């Protein structure tokens, strides 16, 4: 497996916990975008980027500046996976909208995006983070489906491994 880093933005700690679980499983380095230089991106061939969703489908605030810089980074040839944390009941029309914003920041950058996830089994009405019938990454709903989180992470990591 090539060198992998996880960059996350977390307000309440949930996205951080998810990033660390994924990182432990993959042996990846984890970075909080609040205090990580963008230069770190160049040191890794594989990137996993994740955020909690704030407001109505927005990125976590620490990503706001970082994602602008991230859009300027050289991602050509890198493999990227995305995860997002959201609430499919309280924000059922914008579930994990943060993933759409991360996806949009990287989709035209010459990188390979992996880890698309089936929508089956999630409780929500709509999500801007669905492309061709799949989520653009791994959605996590710790508020309403926390009992499924560990299993979802394990399955997703197994899907990622051949690409990393």
N, C-alpha and C positions, 0 to 999 in steps of 0.2 A: 504494500500500500504506500502510495506517495504521501508526502507531508501534507497534513490537513489542519486547517484552522477554522475555528468557529467564532464569528463576530456576532454579538447580540446586543440588543438594547432592551433594558428591563426597568420598569418603574416600581412594581411591587415585589419583584424577586422571582416571579413565576417563570418568565422567559430565561432568566439566569439559571434557575434550577433545571429547566429543560436543556439548555445549552450544555450544562455540566454533565447531565446524564448522557447526552449524545457523545460528548467529548470523552467521557470515561469509557464508554462502550467502544469507541473508535480509536482511542489513544490520541485524540486530537488536542491541540492547544486551544484554549478559550480566551477571548478578548472581549471586554466590555467596550463598546464603541464610545462611551462617555470619556474614557481615558486611554484610548489606544490610538497611536499614530497610524495614518493610512499607509505609511511605508511598510508596515507589517504585511500587507496584502502581497507584496512582491516576493516575500519569502516562502510562499506556499503555492502548490500546484492545485490543491483542492480547497475550496472555501464553502463553508456552510454559514449562511446568514439568516438571522432570525430576529424577531421583534415581538413585543406584546402589541396588541391593538389598543389604541386610545381613541376616545371620542367615537365618532361614527366611521370606523374603518381607516383610521389614521395610523401612521407609523409612531412608534414610541419617540418622544421628543429628542433623545440623544442621537437618533438616526438622522435628524433633520439636516444638520451640517455634514455629517459623515456621508450620507447618501449622495449629496451633491458632489463631494470629492470622489466618492466611489464611482460615480458616473464618468469621471475623468480618468480613472485608473486604467492601466493596461491589463485587461482581463483576457486577452487573446490566448486561446489554448487552455485556459483554466477550466476545471470542472466545478460547477456551483450547484448547491442544493439549498433549499429555502425552508424555513419553518416559521410558523406564526402561532401566537397565543391569542385566543379571543373567547367571547361568550356568545354561543349560538342561540341562546334564549333571549337575553336582554337586548342583544344587538343582532337579531336574527336576519335582518336585511343587509347587513354589512359584515357578516362573519369573517373573521381573519382578513379584513381588508388590507392590513399591513403587508401581507404577502404580495398583493398586486403591485404595490409601490416598489417593493424590493425586486420583483420580477421585471417590472418596467425599467428599472435602473440598470439591469444587466443583460436583458434579452438580445440586444443588438450589439453586444460588445465582443463578439467572436468567441464566446465561451460556450461550453456544453452545459446545459441545465438538466439536472437529473432529479429524481425523487418525486415525480408527480404522483398524486395520491387519489384513489377512488373516493367519490363523494358518499358512497354507501356507508351507513352506520352513524353519520353525523346528524345532529339535530340543529337545523337552521332553515330559514326560508330562502335566502339568497346570499350570494357572495361574489364580490368583484374579482376574487382570486381563483376563478375557474376558467380554464382554457381547454377547449375541445373536450368538455365533459369531466375534466379532472382538476383537482386543486393543484396549483403550481408548486406545491411543496407539502409539508406535513402540518396539518392544522391540529392544534391542541386546545381542548376546552376543559380546563381544570375546574371551572365553576359548576359545570353540569354533567360532565362525563369523565371525572378524574379517575374513576376505576378502570378506564380504558387506556390511560396515558402510557403506562409502562409497556403494555403489549403493543401499542401503536408505535412507540419509539423503537422497540426491538424489531418489529416487522420492517419498518422504514429503513433502519440501519442495514438490515440484510439486503434490502433492495439497492442501497447505495454502494455497498462494499465492492461489487464487481467493477464499479465505475471509478473508484478512488485509488 
